[in-house]
Amino acid sequence: MELIVINTYKHLGAYEKEWSAISAENQNTNPSLEYDFVYNWWRFVGENEKVEIYAVREHKRIIAFFPIQLKKTWFGYIGKFIALDNAHYMDIIARKRDLDRVIMFIFDAIIKQKKSAVFYLHGLVESGGTPVKLSNYLQARNLKEQSIRIVTSYDDSYSYTRNTIFSTNTVRAKTYRNFLWAKEKVSMKGIGRGRK
């Protein structure tokens, strides 16, 4: 497998066909995961953001995309899905049969490059399978995670999403990860009180 870093929306334009083929094969109904949404968000809203979409190539064909914003901080890097304030659902774009291998390859490669990193993955739709496969990967790598399950409504129906936070095992990254865990718990308690 090979990791390709896409760091401009113009460069992303070269992969529209592959992205759309993966979405079609997965029978995607999430507009936030469609190529047009990501391309246009990046072009009109996220152009000044530090966006890096990682594409995975295997045997000369693209098998996955990972849309993320990476920001360098005092502890290393914070990685969040793109469009955090504009899209409530996001995921790794990969064929279901490739998802386990893709998760392992992408995160191993990013962690090897960045060393000290915290990942805050907001809005992972449970029905897509990524949260379980990501948890399996983290257990295999002995990386601790915290996931908060959220009931979301879309188009008069309900689904479950997860906010998942994990980090590499550097002291600084784990310190910031623990801070985010505490912050997420407090915000969820506030939401719970508001519903009563």
Backbone torsions as a table, in degrees:
resi	resn	phi	psi	omega
1	MET	NA	151.2	179.3
2	GLU	-130.5	137.5	178.5
3	LEU	-98.6	127.1	178.4
4	ILE	-113.6	128.0	179.1
5	VAL	-96.3	122.5	177.1
6	ILE	-106.2	115.0	-175.4
7	ASN	-121.7	16.5	169.6
8	THR	-142.4	151.9	178.7
9	TYR	-67.1	-27.8	177.3
10	LYS	-65.9	-40.1	177.2
11	HIS	-65.2	-37.9	177.6
12	LEU	-59.3	-32.5	-179.3
13	GLY	-56.1	-26.2	179.4
14	ALA	-71.3	-13.2	-174.6
15	TYR	-114.0	14.8	-178.3
16	GLU	-57.3	-44.6	-177.2
17	LYS	-61.1	-46.2	-178.5
18	GLU	-66.0	-44.5	179.0
19	TRP	-58.7	-49.2	-177.6
20	SER	-64.5	-35.1	178.6
21	ALA	-65.9	-41.2	178.0
22	ILE	-64.9	-44.2	178.6
23	SER	-59.9	-43.1	-179.3
24	ALA	-65.6	-43.1	-180.0
25	GLU	-63.6	-36.2	179.0
26	ASN	-80.5	-2.0	-176.1
27	GLN	52.1	48.5	-177.6
28	ASN	-64.3	133.2	174.6
29	THR	-118.7	6.8	-178.9
30	ASN	-92.8	110.7	-177.4
31	PRO	-62.1	-27.0	-179.8
32	SER	-68.6	-17.9	-179.6
33	LEU	-97.8	-2.1	-179.7
34	GLU	-76.8	147.8	-179.7
35	TYR	-54.1	-47.2	-176.1
36	ASP	-59.3	-40.5	178.4
37	PHE	-62.8	-50.3	-176.3
38	VAL	-63.4	-46.0	-179.6
39	TYR	-59.8	-49.8	-177.1
40	ASN	-70.3	-36.2	175.3
41	TRP	-60.0	-47.3	-178.9
42	TRP	-62.6	-42.9	-177.3
43	ARG	-66.5	-43.0	-172.1
44	PHE	-101.8	-26.5	-176.3
45	VAL	-114.6	-44.4	-170.5
46	GLY	-96.6	11.9	-175.7
47	GLU	-59.6	-32.5	-180.0
48	ASN	-92.8	3.3	178.0
49	GLU	-87.3	159.9	176.8
50	LYS	-87.7	77.9	-178.2
51	VAL	-92.2	135.3	171.7
52	GLU	-136.3	116.2	174.4
53	ILE	-101.0	122.9	179.3
54	TYR	-93.7	124.2	173.3
55	ALA	-103.6	145.0	178.4
56	VAL	-112.9	123.9	177.4
57	ARG	-109.4	133.7	176.5
58	GLU	-137.1	128.8	-179.2
59	HIS	50.6	46.3	175.0
60	LYS	67.7	18.0	174.5
61	ARG	-136.2	147.4	-179.9
62	ILE	-79.3	128.2	-178.4
63	ILE	-116.7	-7.6	-178.1
64	ALA	-164.9	159.1	173.0
65	PHE	-135.7	141.1	177.6
66	PHE	-126.6	101.1	-176.4
67	PRO	-85.3	112.8	-173.1
68	ILE	-141.3	153.2	170.5
69	GLN	-111.8	124.3	178.3
70	LEU	-111.9	130.5	-179.7
71	LYS	-127.7	130.6	178.1
72	LYS	-78.5	134.4	-178.2
73	THR	-135.6	-173.5	-179.2
74	TRP	-64.2	-27.4	-176.7
75	PHE	-98.8	-9.2	-175.8
76	GLY	141.1	-115.0	-178.1
77	TYR	-128.9	145.8	170.0
78	ILE	-113.1	128.9	179.6
79	GLY	-115.9	123.8	178.9
80	LYS	-130.4	152.1	173.2
81	PHE	-58.8	150.2	175.6
82	ILE	-65.1	162.1	173.2
83	ALA	58.6	34.6	-175.5
84	LEU	-54.5	-39.9	-178.6
85	ASP	-87.8	-7.2	-176.7
86	ASN	-113.4	-21.4	-178.3
87	ALA	-128.0	127.5	-178.1
88	HIS	-91.4	-6.8	179.1
89	TYR	-129.9	132.4	176.6
90	MET	-151.8	162.3	-175.8
91	ASP	-165.5	174.0	168.9
92	ILE	-80.7	131.7	-179.9
93	ILE	-92.8	103.7	-177.7
94	ALA	-154.1	149.8	173.7
95	ARG	-62.4	141.6	-176.4
96	LYS	-54.6	-38.8	-178.6
97	ARG	-67.8	-21.1	-178.0
98	ASP	-98.7	-7.4	-167.7
99	LEU	-60.1	-44.3	179.1
100	ASP	-57.1	-51.0	-178.1
101	ARG	-65.4	-37.9	-179.0
102	VAL	-65.6	-45.3	178.3
103	ILE	-58.5	-47.4	180.0
104	MET	-60.5	-46.6	-177.0
105	PHE	-66.5	-48.5	-176.5
106	ILE	-61.9	-52.2	-175.4
107	PHE	-69.9	-37.0	175.0
108	ASP	-59.6	-43.2	-178.4
109	ALA	-67.7	-44.4	-179.9
110	ILE	-65.2	-44.5	-179.3
111	ILE	-64.0	-37.8	177.9
112	LYS	-64.2	-39.4	-179.6
113	GLN	-74.3	-44.0	-169.9
114	LYS	-94.6	-18.5	179.0
115	LYS	61.2	-66.6	-177.1
116	SER	-107.9	108.6	-175.4
117	ALA	-149.2	147.9	172.6
118	VAL	-120.4	134.6	178.9
119	PHE	-113.6	129.0	176.5
120	TYR	-122.1	98.2	-175.2
121	LEU	-102.1	104.4	-173.0
122	HIS	-95.9	132.3	170.4
123	GLY	81.5	31.1	175.6
124	LEU	-72.2	117.8	-178.6
125	VAL	-75.4	123.6	-176.3
126	GLU	-61.4	-36.6	-176.4
127	SER	-66.3	-16.9	178.1
128	GLY	-76.4	-17.0	177.2
129	GLY	92.1	-14.9	-176.9
130	THR	-61.5	-43.7	-177.9
131	PRO	-56.4	-42.6	-179.4
132	VAL	-68.2	-44.8	-179.1
133	LYS	-66.8	-35.8	176.3
134	LEU	-66.5	-42.2	176.9
135	SER	-61.0	-40.7	177.5
136	ASN	-61.7	-42.7	178.0
137	TYR	-61.6	-46.4	-177.7
138	LEU	-63.9	-39.4	175.8
139	GLN	-62.9	-42.7	179.9
140	ALA	-63.9	-31.8	-179.8
141	ARG	-94.8	4.0	-180.0
142	ASN	57.8	42.7	176.8
143	LEU	-110.4	129.1	-177.3
144	LYS	-83.4	144.3	179.3
145	GLU	-131.2	159.3	168.0
146	GLN	-129.0	129.4	177.8
147	SER	-123.9	136.5	175.2
148	ILE	-116.8	126.3	-178.3
149	ARG	-89.0	134.3	-177.2
150	ILE	-128.8	135.9	173.7
151	VAL	-88.2	125.5	-179.5
152	THR	-123.7	152.3	177.6
153	SER	-114.1	142.1	178.7
154	TYR	-151.5	123.9	174.8
155	ASP	56.6	46.8	179.1
156	ASP	63.2	19.5	174.6
157	SER	-132.3	165.8	-177.0
158	TYR	-116.7	147.0	174.9
159	SER	-144.9	169.5	178.7
160	TYR	-109.1	134.2	173.4
161	THR	-123.0	165.9	177.5
162	ARG	-130.6	142.7	166.1
163	ASN	-102.4	118.2	-176.7
164	THR	-116.2	130.2	179.2
165	ILE	-124.1	130.8	174.3
166	PHE	-153.1	167.3	-178.2
167	SER	-145.4	168.2	169.6
168	THR	-72.4	174.3	-173.0
169	ASN	-93.8	25.1	173.3
170	THR	-79.3	153.0	-177.3
171	VAL	-60.7	-45.5	-179.0
172	ARG	-63.4	-43.3	-180.0
173	ALA	-64.8	-42.5	179.5
174	LYS	-65.3	-35.4	177.9
175	THR	-62.8	-46.6	-179.9
176	TYR	-69.5	-36.8	176.2
177	ARG	-57.7	-46.1	-179.8
178	ASN	-63.3	-36.7	175.7
179	PHE	-61.7	-45.8	179.0
180	LEU	-64.3	-38.4	176.7
181	TRP	-58.1	-48.5	-179.2
182	ALA	-62.5	-42.9	180.0
183	LYS	-62.5	-42.2	179.4
184	GLU	-64.3	-41.0	178.0
185	LYS	-62.3	-43.0	179.9
186	VAL	-64.1	-43.3	-179.3
187	SER	-66.7	-35.4	178.2
188	MET	-69.0	-36.4	176.3
189	LYS	-63.5	-40.0	178.5
190	GLY	-63.5	-39.6	178.0
191	ILE	-66.4	-42.1	178.8
192	GLY	-60.5	-41.2	178.5
193	ARG	-67.0	-35.0	-179.4
194	GLY	-68.1	-21.5	-178.7
195	ARG	-85.0	-15.8	-176.2
196	LYS	-72.4	NA	NA
